[in-house]
Amino acid sequence: MFTICNKAMTVKISQSGDSFTAVCGKRRYLAEGAYYETATGERRMFSNFTPKIKESHDQKSIRFDYEWFVATVSLPGEEPELDFEIIGTETSDHIKAICWPGAIRREFSPSGATVLPIMQGMLLRDTEKKAYNIMEGQFYTREGTMPWWGQYDEDSAYFARVITPFDAQYRYCHDIGTATSVSIHWIPSLGSFRTSRRMQIRFFDTPCDYVVFARHYRALLEREGEIVTLKQKAEKNPTLERLIGSPVYNGPLIYYQIEPESSYYNHENKEKNTALVTFDKACDMIRAQKAKGVEKAYIHIDGWGLGGYDNLCPRVLPPCPKAGGTEGLRRVKETCRELDYLLAYHDQYRDFYYISPDFDPQKAVTHEGGSITSKEEIVWYGGKEAQLCAKEALAFVKRNYGQMQEEGICPDGAYLDVFSASDLDECFHEKHRMTREECAKARGACFDFIRENQMIVSSEEIMGCFVKHLDLVHHSPYIGWD
């Protein structure tokens, strides 16, 4: 065994680096079971290998050199915090996942609970009478909206923060009558493990719950300058001040045309595959809200573009001709201004429809191996699609909103659909290779362009990496498993 220590804790690490025991005050934590998975799905335990060892002179860190990666455990200061870092070598590209450190072992406790960042948050008690597990809880998706989790009972608590979350998943398992197990899984970035992957575990010697964890995480973000308040956002975009106190009115769906390839296409009642509300009719519907006494409102309209709802993206101009075109949409904007309402458009820069005049396979997300086939290839109204690479999206956003400005139909707000809800994409195209982290930055640049042009910026659900870019999201559901 190897030992590292500081004033707050003592950590003993096994010879193979697969497990550690941390003693903090009167509490003892054991993590074990580290392994990696090969591209063929074979699981290999760390305990089967004998790495080269390098100990620090100050007893603060231990480095384990394996053939495929280097793993380092360290105490960064005098707090009860333990850092983990793993970096792949040139021979690591055959690995598809690394679980290190292993899960912290816990005994069942009537007061025990696990806090998971699923949607608005999930509190999973040890006493839960249903079994739950998730094999790929990717961070910055609905399963991992923030890069942390925590566990506590009456005697112990720890908070795990993933410092490099874009290439990480957590996996958990809850069986009836047992304590929930949670572990980190590092995954490749563009097929490689050759960049640093880091996490930190904070141990607590005082009673904890999910509120303590949430406040601890916020304090970390504040310390790192990652918190941007609504007040700070309004300083850059005064339009946001008008949003406060305004209900979001999901106004009329102007037009939709479901393509035959879409999973939504109604083959039995084909007349249900299209519908139209003119812009003038939309004006009447908006005026009706004022007549009901709604003094302030944020009017959100869908299907206003050239092809209607979820169709022809990212080509949205000219506005839907069947609904009244540019002049009709201008009347909607003038009506909202007259009523002192805010107007926002539903917009979309990820679904990349084959029938769009803008479709270009060279601008699509390209998967490893060269395919552009999407998991959602025929799901949405527009039929067959790929995904537009996020590095290509900003050019279309600038083009569309520049033209709207010229036509006098630019809205007060823009809802960039799915950007804050869909998984972050990787792209292997040689001209616009993109990691998941770069995807987040590219989507964030689209949001920022909207704000820079004095529009309120919104999207679908929420991922932690987009909070500083967004003014609001339109829904944030709770988990609803049966």
PARO-593049 format. One record per residue (C-alpha): residue in one letter; y, x, z. Coordinates in pm, 1 decimal. Each point is the difference from the previous one (the first is absolute). Last residue first. Layout:
# residues N
+--------+----------+----------+----------+
! residu !    north !     east !       up !
+--------+----------+----------+----------+
!      A !        Y !        X !        Z !
...
+--------+----------+----------+----------+
END
This chain:
# residues 482
+--------+----------+----------+----------+
! residu !    north !     east !       up !
+--------+----------+----------+----------+
!      D !    394.9 !  -4241.6 !  -1461.2 !
!      W !    257.7 !    273.6 !    -54.5 !
!      G !    365.8 !    -87.2 !     14.1 !
!      I !    206.8 !    314.0 !     52.9 !
!      Y !    360.5 !    -91.5 !     64.4 !
!      P !    240.2 !    -45.6 !   -285.4 !
!      S !    323.3 !    176.3 !    -82.1 !
!      H !    201.0 !   -209.5 !   -242.9 !
!      H !    312.3 !     25.3 !   -209.5 !
!      V !    100.8 !    353.0 !     90.8 !
!      L !    352.5 !     94.6 !    100.5 !
!      D !    270.1 !    264.4 !    -36.2 !
!      L !   -228.9 !    267.8 !   -142.1 !
!      H !     29.5 !    378.3 !    -49.2 !
!      K !    -28.3 !    111.7 !    364.3 !
!      V !   -305.4 !   -221.2 !     51.0 !
!      F !   -176.6 !    135.8 !   -309.3 !
!      C !   -232.7 !    263.9 !    154.2 !
!      G !   -102.6 !   -244.7 !    271.3 !
!      M !   -158.0 !   -238.8 !   -246.3 !
!      I !    123.0 !   -355.5 !    -26.2 !
!      E !    -81.2 !   -325.6 !   -176.3 !
!      E !    157.5 !   -117.5 !   -326.3 !
!      S !    323.9 !    169.1 !    -95.5 !
!      S !    369.6 !     -3.4 !     74.1 !
!      V !    323.8 !    170.3 !    -95.3 !
!      I !    341.0 !   -159.6 !     42.9 !
!      M !    221.7 !    104.1 !   -289.2 !
!      Q !    303.9 !    227.3 !     19.9 !
!      N !    -99.4 !    225.4 !   -290.8 !
!      E !   -104.8 !    276.2 !    236.6 !
!      R !   -229.1 !   -254.2 !    168.2 !
!      I !   -188.4 !    -71.8 !   -323.4 !
!      F !    -22.5 !    371.2 !    -82.3 !
!      D !   -140.8 !     62.9 !    347.9 !
!      F !   -287.9 !   -241.0 !    -59.2 !
!      C !    -89.7 !    176.1 !   -325.6 !
!      A !     21.1 !    339.7 !    172.6 !
!      G !   -232.8 !   -128.7 !    272.4 !
!      R !   -258.3 !    -84.3 !   -265.7 !
!      A !     20.6 !    359.8 !   -124.8 !
!      K !    -18.6 !    143.3 !    354.1 !
!      A !   -305.5 !   -212.4 !     82.3 !
!      C !   -167.1 !    109.8 !   -325.0 !
!      E !     77.5 !    362.6 !     83.6 !
!      E !   -187.6 !    -43.7 !    328.2 !
!      R !   -293.4 !   -159.0 !   -182.7 !
!      T !     -7.5 !    297.8 !   -235.3 !
!      M !    138.9 !    -21.4 !   -351.4 !
!      R !    -68.0 !    183.0 !   -322.5 !
!      H !    264.4 !   -108.0 !   -251.2 !
!      K !    -48.7 !    202.4 !   -317.4 !
!      E !   -363.9 !     98.4 !     62.1 !
!      H !   -102.0 !   -354.4 !     88.4 !
!      F !   -204.1 !     17.1 !    322.3 !
!      C !    179.7 !   -278.8 !    183.7 !
!      E !    -56.8 !    -95.9 !    364.0 !
!      D !    121.3 !   -340.9 !    107.1 !
!      L !    118.3 !   -124.5 !    338.2 !
!      D !   -186.5 !   -317.1 !     84.9 !
!      S !    187.4 !   -323.4 !    -56.7 !
!      A !    221.4 !   -159.1 !    266.3 !
!      S !    340.6 !    169.8 !      0.1 !
!      F !     22.5 !     36.0 !   -379.0 !
!      V !   -168.9 !   -339.0 !    -48.9 !
!      D !    309.0 !   -174.3 !   -146.6 !
!      L !    339.7 !    160.5 !    -22.0 !
!      Y !    211.5 !   -279.7 !    145.8 !
!      A !    357.2 !     48.9 !   -113.9 !
!      G !    321.0 !   -114.7 !    165.3 !
!      D !    352.1 !   -114.5 !    -81.9 !
!      P !    -99.0 !    -55.7 !   -362.0 !
!      C !    124.3 !    161.4 !   -324.3 !
!      I !     69.2 !   -271.9 !   -257.7 !
!      G !    331.6 !    119.2 !   -142.5 !
!      E !   -154.3 !    114.6 !   -329.3 !
!      E !    100.4 !    365.4 !     47.5 !
!      Q !   -129.3 !     -2.4 !    357.3 !
!      M !   -325.7 !   -155.3 !   -115.3 !
!      Q !    -35.9 !    276.5 !   -260.9 !
!      G !     42.1 !    267.6 !    267.7 !
!      Y !   -243.0 !   -188.5 !    219.9 !
!      N !   -269.3 !     12.5 !   -267.1 !
!      R !     50.1 !    358.8 !   -112.8 !
!      K !     30.2 !    141.4 !    351.3 !
!      V !   -316.4 !   -179.5 !    114.5 !
!      F !   -182.7 !    112.8 !   -315.8 !
!      A !     93.1 !    364.5 !     57.3 !
!      L !    -95.9 !    -34.0 !    367.9 !
!      A !   -355.7 !   -102.1 !    -86.7 !
!      E !   -125.5 !    309.2 !   -182.5 !
!      K !    -77.4 !    204.4 !    314.2 !
!      A !   -158.8 !   -315.0 !    142.1 !
!      C !   -263.6 !     11.9 !   -274.2 !
!      L !    -22.2 !   -349.1 !   -151.1 !
!      Q !   -333.5 !   -151.2 !     91.9 !
!      A !   -234.6 !   -131.2 !   -268.7 !
!      E !    -14.9 !   -358.0 !   -117.5 !
!      K !   -196.4 !   -271.4 !   -173.3 !
!      G !    132.3 !   -345.8 !     72.9 !
!      G !    362.3 !    -77.5 !     73.9 !
!      Y !    -86.3 !   -258.1 !    265.9 !
!      W !   -173.6 !    247.7 !    228.7 !
!      V !   -361.3 !    107.5 !     44.1 !
!      I !   -113.8 !    152.0 !   -329.0 !
!      E !     13.9 !    376.1 !     65.0 !
!      E !     51.4 !    -19.5 !    375.4 !
!      K !   -222.1 !    301.2 !     70.5 !
!      S !    193.0 !    160.3 !   -284.7 !
!      T !   -133.6 !    184.9 !   -303.2 !
!      I !    219.4 !    298.6 !    -85.8 !
!      S !   -296.4 !    235.8 !    -52.2 !
!      G !     51.7 !    376.9 !    -34.7 !
!      G !   -277.7 !    145.2 !    216.3 !
!      E !    197.1 !    -23.6 !    321.8 !
!      H !    213.1 !   -309.1 !    -40.5 !
!      T !    308.0 !    -34.3 !   -215.7 !
!      V !    275.9 !   -225.6 !    127.1 !
!      A !    168.9 !   -124.1 !   -315.1 !
!      K !    287.3 !    163.7 !   -186.1 !
!      Q !   -214.2 !    147.5 !   -279.5 !
!      P !   -167.0 !   -339.7 !    -40.0 !
!      D !    334.5 !   -140.0 !   -120.9 !
!      F !     83.2 !   -363.4 !     63.9 !
!      D !    371.4 !    -76.0 !    -34.4 !
!      P !    -42.5 !   -290.2 !   -245.6 !
!      S !   -232.7 !   -147.4 !    265.5 !
!      I !   -334.5 !   -130.5 !   -124.5 !
!      Y !   -192.5 !    280.2 !    174.9 !
!      Y !    158.5 !    -89.8 !    330.6 !
!      F !    111.1 !    267.9 !    244.9 !
!      D !    -15.6 !   -136.8 !    354.0 !
!      R !    206.0 !    249.2 !    201.0 !
!      Y !    366.0 !    -70.6 !    -69.4 !
!      Q !     49.6 !   -367.6 !     94.7 !
!      D !    302.8 !   -220.3 !     66.9 !
!      H !     75.4 !   -313.4 !    203.4 !
!      Y !    372.6 !    -52.0 !    -25.6 !
!      A !    249.4 !    -51.7 !    282.1 !
!      L !    305.3 !   -225.2 !     32.1 !
!      L !    219.3 !    -21.2 !    311.3 !
!      Y !    164.3 !   -333.7 !     76.2 !
!      D !    372.5 !    -60.5 !     38.7 !
!      L !    -34.7 !   -336.3 !   -179.0 !
!      E !    222.6 !    109.0 !   -291.2 !
!      R !   -173.1 !    339.3 !    -12.4 !
!      C !   -340.4 !   -168.1 !    -13.2 !
!      T !    115.3 !   -227.2 !   -281.9 !
!      E !    147.0 !    295.0 !   -191.0 !
!      K !   -333.3 !    185.7 !     21.4 !
!      V !   -192.3 !   -302.8 !   -120.8 !
!      R !    252.8 !    -47.1 !   -281.6 !
!      R !    -56.1 !    362.1 !   -104.4 !
!      L !   -372.4 !    -75.3 !    -16.5 !
!      G !     68.8 !   -275.6 !   -248.9 !
!      E !    229.9 !    215.5 !   -210.5 !
!      T !   -257.8 !    280.2 !    -17.2 !
!      G !   -282.8 !   -225.4 !   -111.0 !
!      G !    -18.3 !   -375.8 !     59.9 !
!      A !   -343.6 !    -57.8 !    149.4 !
!      K !   -188.7 !     39.3 !   -329.0 !
!      P !    186.2 !    325.3 !    -70.8 !
!      C !   -122.5 !    160.6 !    326.0 !
!      P !    250.1 !    273.4 !     81.4 !
!      P !     50.6 !    265.6 !   -272.2 !
!      L !   -126.4 !    209.9 !    154.8 !
!      V !   -298.1 !     30.8 !    235.1 !
!      R !   -210.0 !    273.8 !   -161.0 !
!      P !   -184.0 !    177.6 !    285.6 !
!      C !   -200.9 !   -219.2 !     -6.6 !
!      L !   -105.4 !   -230.4 !   -286.2 !
!      N !   -128.8 !   -261.3 !    248.2 !
!      D !     -6.0 !    -37.1 !    376.2 !
!      Y !    223.0 !   -310.6 !     -1.7 !
!      G !    188.0 !    -66.9 !   -320.8 !
!      G !    -36.3 !    194.7 !   -322.0 !
!      L !    369.6 !     72.4 !    -56.5 !
!      G !     98.0 !    -10.2 !    364.5 !
!      W !     85.1 !   -284.2 !    239.4 !
!      G !   -355.6 !    -44.7 !    131.8 !
!      D !     96.6 !     14.5 !    365.5 !
!      I !    320.3 !    -90.0 !    181.5 !
!      H !    108.4 !    104.3 !    350.4 !
!      I !    309.8 !   -171.0 !    139.4 !
!      Y !    124.7 !    158.4 !    323.4 !
!      A !    174.3 !   -283.8 !    178.1 !
!      K !    307.6 !    -89.6 !    204.3 !
!      E !    148.8 !   -344.4 !     64.8 !
!      V !   -323.1 !   -201.0 !    -24.5 !
!      G !    137.3 !   -349.3 !     68.6 !
!      K !   -234.2 !   -210.2 !   -211.8 !
!      A !    262.5 !    -10.6 !   -276.1 !
!      K !     -8.2 !    378.9 !     -7.9 !
!      Q !   -374.3 !     -8.8 !    -59.0 !
!      A !     46.3 !   -255.4 !   -279.8 !
!      R !    236.8 !    240.3 !   -173.9 !
!      I !   -292.7 !    244.4 !    -33.5 !
!      M !   -222.0 !   -265.6 !   -156.7 !
!      D !    274.8 !   -101.3 !   -243.4 !
!      C !     54.6 !    363.4 !   -102.5 !
!      A !   -376.2 !     35.3 !    -52.8 !
!      K !     14.3 !   -296.1 !   -236.3 !
!      D !    266.7 !    182.4 !   -197.1 !
!      F !   -217.7 !    311.8 !     -6.3 !
!      T !   -280.5 !   -205.5 !   -148.5 !
!      V !   -323.0 !    -53.7 !    191.2 !
!      L !   -305.7 !     69.7 !   -214.9 !
!      A !   -378.0 !    -11.3 !     37.9 !
!      T !   -299.0 !    162.9 !   -167.7 !
!      N !   -371.1 !     34.3 !     59.0 !
!      K !    -34.2 !   -353.6 !    130.3 !
!      E !    -12.8 !   -137.6 !   -355.8 !
!      K !   -326.4 !    187.5 !    -41.6 !
!      N !   -187.6 !   -232.3 !    230.5 !
!      E !   -362.3 !    120.3 !    -23.7 !
!      H !     63.9 !    366.3 !    -81.5 !
!      N !    251.5 !     47.8 !    278.7 !
!      Y !    113.2 !    363.4 !    -17.0 !
!      Y !     42.5 !    156.7 !    344.6 !
!      S !   -246.4 !    285.6 !    -70.4 !
!      S !    229.7 !     94.3 !   -287.1 !
!      E !   -139.8 !     71.3 !   -346.9 !
!      P !    120.7 !   -338.6 !   -131.9 !
!      E !    362.5 !     87.7 !     91.9 !
!      I !    177.6 !   -209.2 !    260.0 !
!      Q !    348.6 !    -98.0 !   -111.9 !
!      Y !    247.5 !    -43.2 !    281.3 !
!      Y !    358.0 !   -115.9 !     15.6 !
!      I !    280.8 !    -64.1 !    246.5 !
!      L !   -190.1 !     12.5 !    327.3 !
!      P !    263.2 !   -184.8 !    198.4 !
!      G !    154.5 !    132.9 !    316.0 !
!      N !   -159.1 !    185.9 !    284.8 !
!      Y !    289.2 !    -56.3 !    236.9 !
!      V !     34.3 !    288.5 !    243.0 !
!      P !    205.7 !   -122.6 !    294.7 !
!      S !    338.1 !    168.9 !     45.9 !
!      G !    106.1 !    104.4 !    349.0 !
!      I !     58.9 !    363.0 !    -95.2 !
!      L !    -12.8 !     25.2 !   -379.7 !
!      R !    377.4 !     13.1 !    -37.1 !
!      E !     13.2 !    335.0 !    180.8 !
!      L !   -243.3 !    139.3 !   -259.8 !
!      T !    264.6 !    -26.5 !   -269.6 !
!      P !    182.4 !    280.3 !    187.5 !
!      N !   -240.7 !    257.9 !   -150.1 !
!      K !     24.9 !    354.4 !    135.8 !
!      E !    134.2 !   -110.7 !    337.5 !
!      A !   -244.3 !   -290.2 !    -15.2 !
!      K !   -290.9 !    244.8 !      2.0 !
!      Q !    134.2 !    165.7 !    316.1 !
!      K !     32.8 !   -337.2 !    170.0 !
!      L !   -349.7 !    -96.8 !   -113.5 !
!      T !   -126.3 !    310.0 !    178.4 !
!      V !   -141.2 !    315.8 !   -157.3 !
!      I !   -256.2 !    175.4 !    221.9 !
!      E !   -151.0 !    317.7 !   -148.0 !
!      G !    224.9 !    250.8 !    176.8 !
!      E !   -290.8 !    195.8 !    147.4 !
!      R !     87.6 !    -84.8 !    361.1 !
!      E !     42.1 !   -363.6 !    -98.5 !
!      L !   -341.7 !      4.4 !   -166.5 !
!      L !   -163.1 !    145.0 !    313.0 !
!      A !    176.2 !   -254.6 !    219.6 !
!      R !   -129.1 !   -278.4 !   -226.5 !
!      Y !   -354.0 !    127.5 !     45.0 !
!      H !     30.6 !      8.5 !    377.8 !
!      R !    147.9 !   -348.2 !      2.6 !
!      A !   -293.2 !   -133.1 !   -202.2 !
!      F !   -254.2 !    175.0 !    222.5 !
!      V !    158.8 !   -128.8 !    321.5 !
!      V !     10.4 !   -351.2 !   -146.8 !
!      Y !   -368.4 !     22.9 !    -99.1 !
!      D !   -102.6 !     64.7 !    360.0 !
!      C !      6.7 !    291.9 !    235.9 !
!      P !    -39.8 !     84.9 !    370.3 !
!      T !     99.1 !    361.7 !     80.4 !
!      D !   -183.0 !    327.5 !    -64.6 !
!      F !     41.5 !    -17.8 !   -376.1 !
!      F !   -156.7 !    218.0 !   -269.4 !
!      R !    181.8 !     66.2 !   -328.6 !
!      I !   -216.2 !     77.7 !   -302.8 !
!      Q !    160.0 !    171.1 !   -299.5 !
!      M !    -90.5 !     -1.1 !   -367.8 !
!      R !     23.3 !    240.7 !   -289.9 !
!      R !   -124.2 !     47.6 !   -354.6 !
!      S !    122.8 !    315.4 !   -175.5 !
!      T !    -39.2 !     35.8 !   -375.0 !
!      R !   -305.0 !    126.1 !   -189.7 !
!      F !   -215.7 !   -309.6 !     45.6 !
!      S !     -9.6 !    -84.4 !   -372.6 !
!      G !   -102.8 !   -284.4 !   -231.6 !
!      L !    354.6 !   -118.2 !    -68.3 !
!      S !     44.3 !    -10.4 !    378.0 !
!      P !   -340.0 !     -1.4 !    168.7 !
!      I !    -84.2 !   -205.4 !    310.3 !
!      W !     26.1 !     65.5 !    373.6 !
!      H !   -187.1 !   -244.3 !    219.6 !
!      I !    122.1 !    -60.3 !    355.2 !
!      S !   -215.3 !   -173.7 !    258.7 !
!      V !    -10.8 !   -320.8 !    203.0 !
!      S !   -285.0 !   -135.0 !    217.5 !
!      T !     34.3 !   -334.1 !    177.4 !
!      A !   -164.8 !    -28.0 !    341.4 !
!      T !   -325.9 !   -190.0 !      3.7 !
!      G !   -118.1 !   -351.2 !     85.0 !
!      I !     28.8 !   -134.3 !   -353.2 !
!      D !     35.2 !    279.8 !   -252.7 !
!      H !    341.4 !    133.0 !    -95.8 !
!      C !     23.1 !    267.4 !   -267.8 !
!      Y !    304.1 !    182.7 !   -121.1 !
!      R !     94.4 !    213.7 !   -294.9 !
!      Y !    335.9 !    162.5 !    -49.4 !
!      Q !    121.5 !    123.5 !   -333.6 !
!      A !    202.7 !    302.3 !   -102.1 !
!      D !    162.1 !    159.8 !   -301.0 !
!      F !    339.5 !   -166.9 !     29.3 !
!      P !     -3.2 !     20.8 !    379.1 !
!      T !    105.2 !    361.7 !     59.6 !
!      I !    116.2 !    -23.8 !    365.0 !
!      V !   -277.3 !   -237.7 !    102.2 !
!      R !     75.1 !   -114.1 !    354.5 !
!      A !   -271.8 !    -67.3 !    254.6 !
!      F !    104.2 !   -152.3 !    334.9 !
!      Y !   -226.7 !     39.2 !    301.9 !
!      A !    -70.5 !   -202.0 !    309.6 !
!      S !   -203.7 !     24.6 !    317.8 !
!      D !   -101.9 !   -168.2 !    324.3 !
!      E !     82.4 !   -371.9 !    -36.6 !
!      D !    -81.7 !     -1.9 !   -369.9 !
!      Y !    170.9 !    139.3 !   -308.3 !
!      Q !    -33.2 !     72.6 !   -370.4 !
!      G !    262.1 !     93.0 !   -258.7 !
!      W !     64.9 !      0.7 !   -374.1 !
!      W !    248.3 !    172.5 !   -226.8 !
!      P !    124.9 !     31.8 !   -356.3 !
!      M !    176.0 !   -337.3 !    -40.5 !
!      T !    -92.3 !   -278.4 !   -244.5 !
!      G !   -366.2 !     99.0 !     14.6 !
!      E !   -229.6 !   -278.1 !   -120.9 !
!      R !    275.3 !   -164.2 !   -209.3 !
!      T !     51.3 !    339.0 !   -167.4 !
!      Y !    206.5 !    298.0 !    109.7 !
!      F !   -299.1 !    166.3 !    164.8 !
!      Q !   -336.0 !    -73.6 !   -157.2 !
!      G !   -239.3 !   -183.8 !    228.3 !
!      E !   -314.7 !     85.3 !   -193.8 !
!      M !   -317.4 !    -98.1 !    182.0 !
!      I !    124.4 !   -291.3 !    201.9 !
!      N !   -197.9 !   -145.9 !    283.3 !
!      Y !     -3.0 !   -312.5 !    209.6 !
!      A !   -269.3 !   -165.3 !    211.2 !
!      K !    100.5 !   -323.2 !    170.5 !
!      K !     -5.5 !    -80.1 !    369.2 !
!      E !    304.3 !    212.5 !     89.8 !
!      T !    -48.2 !    141.6 !    352.3 !
!      D !     96.3 !    352.9 !   -106.8 !
!      R !    332.2 !   -146.9 !   -107.5 !
!      L !    134.4 !     35.7 !   -353.6 !
!      L !    377.3 !    -31.8 !    -15.7 !
!      M !     94.8 !    -11.0 !   -368.4 !
!      G !    346.6 !     63.4 !   -139.8 !
!      Q !    243.3 !   -167.6 !   -234.5 !
!      M !   -218.9 !    104.9 !   -296.9 !
!      I !   -276.1 !    217.2 !    149.5 !
!      P !    146.4 !    280.3 !    209.5 !
!      L !   -280.6 !      7.9 !    261.3 !
!      V !     27.1 !    -18.0 !    379.7 !
!      T !   -337.3 !     31.4 !    174.0 !
!      A !    -68.6 !   -165.2 !    335.5 !
!      G !   -181.6 !     59.9 !    325.8 !
!      S !     59.2 !   -223.8 !    301.3 !
!      P !   -360.8 !   -122.7 !     24.0 !
!      S !   -106.5 !    359.8 !    -72.0 !
!      F !   -269.4 !    133.7 !   -233.3 !
!      E !    -20.4 !    378.9 !     13.7 !
!      R !    207.9 !    207.6 !   -236.9 !
!      R !    -80.9 !    291.6 !   -227.8 !
!      I !    292.7 !    142.4 !   -192.6 !
!      A !    -94.9 !     -8.1 !   -368.6 !
!      G !    -47.5 !    329.7 !   -180.0 !
!      P !    279.3 !    242.1 !    -74.6 !
!      W !    -64.1 !     28.8 !   -284.6 !
!      C !   -160.5 !   -244.9 !   -243.2 !
!      I !     34.0 !    163.9 !   -341.3 !
!      A !    -27.0 !   -200.4 !   -322.2 !
!      K !    -72.0 !     48.4 !   -372.2 !
!      I !   -112.6 !    364.0 !     -0.2 !
!      H !    -90.9 !    169.7 !   -330.4 !
!      D !    357.3 !    135.8 !    -22.2 !
!      S !    -43.1 !    209.3 !    313.9 !
!      T !    -90.7 !    333.7 !   -166.8 !
!      E !    363.4 !    106.4 !    -50.1 !
!      T !     53.0 !    -40.2 !    373.8 !
!      G !     95.5 !   -317.2 !    181.8 !
!      I !    256.2 !    -16.9 !    279.4 !
!      I !    -53.0 !   -178.8 !    332.2 !
!      E !    245.8 !    -34.0 !    285.8 !
!      F !    -41.6 !   -153.7 !    344.6 !
!      D !    259.3 !    -13.8 !    276.9 !
!      L !    -62.4 !    -90.7 !    366.1 !
!      E !    269.6 !   -151.3 !    218.8 !
!      P !      7.7 !    -16.8 !    380.5 !
!      E !    346.2 !    167.5 !      3.3 !
!      E !     49.1 !    376.0 !     50.9 !
!      G !     42.9 !     92.0 !   -363.9 !
!      P !   -179.2 !     -3.4 !   -335.6 !
!      L !   -355.2 !      5.7 !    140.5 !
!      S !   -224.9 !     95.3 !   -290.0 !
!      V !   -316.8 !    -82.7 !   -191.6 !
!      T !    -36.2 !    158.9 !   -343.9 !
!      A !   -243.9 !    -81.6 !   -281.0 !
!      V !    -40.5 !    211.2 !   -315.1 !
!      F !   -186.5 !   -143.1 !   -297.9 !
!      W !   -298.7 !     38.3 !   -232.0 !
!      E !   -179.4 !    313.6 !    125.8 !
!      Y !     99.3 !    -69.4 !    357.7 !
!      D !    268.7 !    186.2 !    189.9 !
!      F !     60.0 !   -143.0 !    348.5 !
!      R !    337.0 !     73.8 !    161.8 !
!      I !     56.9 !    -39.3 !    374.6 !
!      S !    342.3 !    -51.8 !    154.8 !
!      K !    210.5 !     34.1 !    315.5 !
!      Q !   -184.6 !    270.3 !    193.4 !
!      D !    299.2 !    237.2 !    -31.1 !
!      H !   -190.0 !    257.6 !   -206.0 !
!      S !   -111.4 !   -262.1 !   -251.8 !
!      E !   -370.0 !    -25.5 !    -75.7 !
!      K !   -147.9 !     52.3 !   -345.6 !
!      I !   -353.1 !   -119.5 !    -63.8 !
!      K !   -218.1 !     29.9 !   -310.6 !
!      P !   -203.3 !   -315.1 !    -43.8 !
!      T !   -363.2 !    -62.8 !     94.9 !
!      F !   -119.3 !   -316.1 !   -169.8 !
!      N !   -237.1 !   -286.8 !     80.8 !
!      S !    230.3 !   -134.4 !    273.3 !
!      F !    258.4 !    -81.1 !   -266.8 !
!      M !   -229.9 !   -276.3 !   -123.1 !
!      R !    -67.2 !    -52.7 !   -370.3 !
!      R !      2.0 !   -348.2 !   -155.0 !
!      E !   -117.3 !    -28.5 !   -361.6 !
!      G !    197.2 !   -249.4 !   -208.2 !
!      T !    -31.6 !    182.8 !   -333.0 !
!      A !    360.8 !    121.2 !     18.8 !
!      T !    -83.6 !    158.6 !    334.3 !
!      E !     77.6 !   -154.0 !    336.5 !
!      Y !    125.2 !    194.1 !    300.7 !
!      Y !    -93.4 !    -10.5 !    365.5 !
!      A !    141.3 !     -6.4 !    352.8 !
!      G !   -216.6 !   -181.3 !    256.0 !
!      E !    191.4 !     62.2 !    321.4 !
!      A !    306.8 !    -80.9 !    205.1 !
!      L !    -23.9 !     -1.4 !    381.1 !
!      Y !    288.7 !    -98.6 !    227.1 !
!      R !     26.2 !     67.8 !    373.9 !
!      R !    253.5 !   -155.3 !    233.9 !
!      K !     97.9 !    123.5 !    343.5 !
!      G !    303.4 !    186.3 !   -129.5 !
!      C !    -62.5 !     67.0 !   -369.8 !
!      V !   -338.6 !    152.3 !    -78.6 !
!      A !    -77.9 !     27.0 !   -370.8 !
!      T !   -355.3 !     48.5 !   -126.1 !
!      F !    -51.5 !    108.5 !   -358.5 !
!      S !   -254.4 !    -46.7 !   -277.7 !
!      D !    -98.3 !    128.4 !   -344.9 !
!      G !    161.6 !    342.0 !     29.2 !
!      S !   -333.4 !    180.9 !    -36.7 !
!      Q !     29.7 !    182.8 !    331.7 !
!      S !    119.4 !   -315.0 !    178.0 !
!      I !    358.1 !    -45.6 !    117.9 !
!      K !    123.2 !    -22.0 !    358.8 !
!      V !    351.4 !   -135.3 !     55.6 !
!      T !    202.1 !     30.4 !    319.9 !
!      M !    304.3 !   -214.8 !     60.8 !
!      A !    359.4 !    -35.7 !    119.8 !
!      K !    106.6 !    355.7 !     81.3 !
!      N !   -164.1 !    141.4 !   -311.9 !
!      C !   -357.0 !     74.1 !    -98.8 !
!      I !   -240.0 !    129.2 !   -262.7 !
!      T !   -369.0 !     60.4 !     69.9 !
!      F !   -288.0 !     93.9 !   -229.0 !
!      M !   -360.5 !   -101.6 !     61.1 !
+--------+----------+----------+----------+
END
